[in-house]
């Protein structure tokens, strides 16, 4: 599967929608995903570049931002035999 | 954080993974709380607002900020470090001729420590794809209509480099204190999707 993560200049993603007074996280689990990722990187379970790579190769435009993060974390942990 | 009763499937899956990692001794709940607390304290748009207000009142600081932002930030007790990686910050100044706007077309690179957590629209494929090809149209969607004579410069961030816009100081603000000026600045102004 080609990895064209740089979407600059592409068409077809619809209008930009701004959510007024958007909170930093929309649900508690999103904050947990962010914290979990920082903690795992802090413990050298994987590094930031591995995480970025995992997001890019597993991401779906159908999923939300933190859903994509969670999929990437799971993928890395599985690949490394942690879970 | 341990009192999480969200019963959506994704919340349950996150809790399940957390439990596994805790059992393996790779995480503990208190650690997650500490990470989040540190993140919430450090990453705030109020930091960016202070930087802009100082640049508006102090030409020397402004010159140092535009020349080398990473070296100027400590003057306000701020830095680009403390996160997962220290990034180089470029502050780009709006003028009567040029308006700047920032994006990360690849993912979501953003100066978190100065702007706080990024909004969903900044991370959306819609914004990332369109602001580089049709910046004027995107800015208009945010209610920012610029004269045709104003040049728009779009800055694409990456893993090592981040950008922040220095908006133009609003008219009739000569009598305001630095703190009052900081209160005029908005998060979108620092991204470039608002004038200030």
Interface residues (C-beta under 8 A of the other chain):
Chain A: X5 X6 X7 X8 X9 X10 X11 X12 X13 X14 X15 X16 X17 X18 X19 X22 X24 X25 X27 X28 X29 X31 X32 X33 X34 X35 X36 X38 X39 X40 X41 X42 X43 X45 X48 X49 X52 X55 X56 X61 X65 X67 X70 X73 X74 X77 X82 X83
Chain B: X1 X4 X6 X8 X10 X11 X13 X14 X15 X17 X18 X20 X21 X24 X26 X27 X31 X32 X33 X35 X36 X39 X40 X84 X85 X103 X105 X106 X107 X108 X116 X117 X119 X120 X121 X123 X124 X125 X126 X127 X128 X129 X130 X131 X132 X133 X138 X141 X142 X156 X159
